[in-house]
Amino acid sequence: MRVYVGGVMRGARARMVEMDIEEDGRGDLQASLQRAILNGVPDGILVVDRDRKLVSVNERFFAVWGIPRPEGALALLYGTDEARLIEQALTRVADPEGFAARVAAMPTSSLMT
C-alpha cells in the first residue's frame, strides 16, 4: 500500500512511503492502516483526548524528545495523563515556561465531537 505524506508542515513537496499494511486479525484494516501511518512517519506524535489523557503515541515521540521509552507496549500508556510526558519534555526545551503555556493553551476539543 502507498501512503502519500505532504502538506504545510512538510512544505510544498509530498513524499510517498511504501508501507506493509496487514489486517490485525480482527479484519480491521482501517485501524491497522492508522497504526502503520502513525509508526511510519518520522515525526514524534502524541495524541490526547479532551481530558488530556493519552489516546495514542508513536515510537518516534520518545526518540525525538529524548524521553526514555517506558517498558512494555505503548498501549499501556493509553488513558494516562499527558502531564508525565510533558514534564519530561519540559526538561529538553529552551523555554520550559513558554512551552508549558503553549501546551496548556492548546484546545483539546477542536477536532473532537
VENWO-V563854 format. One record per residue. N is the residue number from 1. RES is the residue in one letter. OMEGA is omega in radians with two decimals (NA if undefined). Layout:
n->(N;N)
res->(RES;RES)
omega->(OMEGA;OMEGA)
//
This chain:
n->(1;2;3;4;5;6;7;8;9;10;11;12;13;14;15;16;17;18;19;20;21;22;23;24;25;26;27;28;29;30;31;32;33;34;35;36;37;38;39;40;41;42;43;44;45;46;47;48;49;50;51;52;53;54;55;56;57;58;59;60;61;62;63;64;65;66;67;68;69;70;71;72;73;74;75;76;77;78;79;80;81;82;83;84;85;86;87;88;89;90;91;92;93;94;95;96;97;98;99;100;101;102;103;104;105;106;107;108;109;110;111;112;113)
res->(M;R;V;Y;V;G;G;V;M;R;G;A;R;A;R;M;V;E;M;D;I;E;E;D;G;R;G;D;L;Q;A;S;L;Q;R;A;I;L;N;G;V;P;D;G;I;L;V;V;D;R;D;R;K;L;V;S;V;N;E;R;F;F;A;V;W;G;I;P;R;P;E;G;A;L;A;L;L;Y;G;T;D;E;A;R;L;I;E;Q;A;L;T;R;V;A;D;P;E;G;F;A;A;R;V;A;A;M;P;T;S;S;L;M;T)
omega->(3.10;3.10;3.12;-3.12;3.13;3.10;-3.05;-3.08;-3.09;-3.09;-3.04;-3.08;3.01;3.06;-3.13;3.14;3.06;-3.13;3.06;-3.09;3.08;3.09;-3.02;3.13;3.09;-3.12;-3.08;-3.12;-3.12;3.13;3.12;3.11;3.13;3.11;-3.13;3.12;-3.13;-3.11;-3.12;-3.13;-3.12;-3.09;3.01;-3.07;3.06;-3.13;3.11;3.10;-3.07;3.05;-3.14;3.03;-3.12;3.07;-3.13;3.07;3.10;-3.11;-3.09;3.13;-3.10;3.13;-3.12;-3.09;-3.12;-3.14;3.11;3.12;3.11;3.09;3.05;-3.11;3.12;3.12;3.10;3.11;-3.06;-3.12;3.10;-3.11;3.12;-3.01;-3.11;3.14;3.12;3.10;3.11;3.12;-3.12;-3.14;-3.06;3.14;-3.11;-3.09;-3.08;-3.12;3.11;3.12;3.13;3.12;3.12;3.11;-3.13;-3.10;-3.12;3.09;3.13;-3.07;-3.06;3.14;-3.10;3.09;NA)
//
